């Protein structure tokens, strides 16, 4: 099995950074959710805060890596002005034209909200630190922002997988 350079970059963008994003989200969400006064001991706060900071920071880094490689590495190949480009192949078929019209617009614009929101979560976690345990509303808001970052990226990832299945970058 061999990959072209473009296929390697697509693999890095979707599978490696995407998988890191998913793992970091799962860990970060579990740790944020567990920051409840009833679940905490004095000894557990230090370890828990280390894990939550690591999880949310890893998700933000993976999100930035994903959108940057998607926007400036993979996307130009998708949008090439040739008849065999993935964009041209999608638009040539009426059944898949909407995938480009909505899916790629989502990936190009809305997906950028994911790393922005993930970075906001990193800031809140580092700013409040153990104070998130006492401030339930801030913790719930942080979780909501974290989940929104995931949802925006998950929709982009799903469209990316569908579009790649129909019109892969070669």
N, C-alpha and C positions, 0 to 999 in steps of 0.2 A: 504494500500500500504506500503510495507516495502522494504528496500534496504539492500544489503549486504555491508560489509565494502569496498569491491572493487568498488561496484556501487557508494557508497558515494564519494570515491576519484575520480572516473571518472566524477561524477557530479560536484564536486568542480573544477576539472581541466578544463572541457569543458564548462559547463554551467555558473558557477559562475564567475570564473576568465575570461572566454571568453566573457561573457556579460559585465563585468567591462571593459575589454579591448575595446570592441566595443563602449561603452558609452564614455569612456575617449578619444578614437580616434575622435569620432564625435565632442565632445566639444572642444578638443585641435585643431583640424583642423579648425573649425569655428573661433576660437579665433586667431589662427595664420594668417588665411586669412584676418581677419578684421584689422590686424595691418598695415593699410595703412594711410599715412599722411592725406589724404582727409577725412578719417572717424574718425579721432581722435580729441579730445579736450583735453586741459590740465587736466581738471578734470577727464576725462575718462581714461587717461593713467594708473593711479594707479590701478583702479579696473580691467581694461583689462589685465594688466600684472599679477595681482594676479590670474585671471582666467586661463590665458594661462599657467602660471607656474604650477598651480594645475592640469590642464588637461593633459599636457605632462608628468608630474611626475606620475600621476595616471596610464597613459597608460604604462609607463616603468615598474612600480611596478607590474601591472597586467601581462605584458608580461613575466617578470622574474618569477613570480609565476606560470604562465602557463607552461613555458618550464621546470622549475625545478620539478614541480609535475608530468609533463608528462614523463620526463626522468628518475627520480629516484623513482617514486611511481607507476605510471600506466604502463609504458613501460616494466618493468621486468615481470609483469603478462602477458602482450601480448606475450612476447618472450619466455615464459616458454618452457622447453624441454619435453612437453607432447603432445600426439596426439590430445587432446581436446583444446589446447591453440589456441587463435585467429590466431597467426602466422601459426601454423600447418594447421588450417582449411582453411586459405586463400591459402596457397601454395598447398594444396591437390587438389584444383579445378583450372584447367587451366584458366578458365574464370576470376578468381580473383587473380591469382598469380601476375599479373602485379601491382595490387593495393599494394601488399606488396613491390614488387621490386622498384616501383617508389614512391608511397605514403608514405610508412614508411621511406624510405631513406630521402625524403623531410622533414618529421616530425623529424627525428633523427638529421639531419645535417643543412639543410637550415633554418628551423624554428628558430634556435638559432640566426640568423641574426636579427630577429625582436626585441628582447630586447636590443641587442647591438646597433642597429640603434636608437631605442627609447631613450636609454640612451645618445647617442650622441646628440639627439634633446634636451633633458633636459639640457645638458651642454651648448649648443648654446644659448638656451632661457635664462638660468640663467646668462651666461657670457655677452651676448649682452643686455639683458633686454630691456628697452625702445629704445635702439639703433636699434633694429630690425625694428622700424617704419621708420627710416631714410635710412637704408641699405636694399634696395629692393632685391638685388641679394642674400644677406645672408638669408633674409626672405624666398625667393622662394626656395633656396637650402634646408633650414630647412623644408619647406613644402614637398619638394620632398623626403627627407629622412624619414619624418614622414609617408608619403603615402607608401613608399617602406616597411617600418616596418609593416604597416598594410597589404600590399599585401602578404608578406612572411607568416605572421600569418594567413591570410584568407585562403590561399591555404592549409596550414597545418590543419587548422580547418575543411575545407571542406573534405579533405582526412580522417581526424579523424572521422567525422560524417559518411561518407560512409563506412569506415572500421568497425566502431562500429555497424552500421546497419547490415552488413553481418556477422561479427564475433565478437560479443561483449565479453568484459572481464567479466568473471563470477566468 
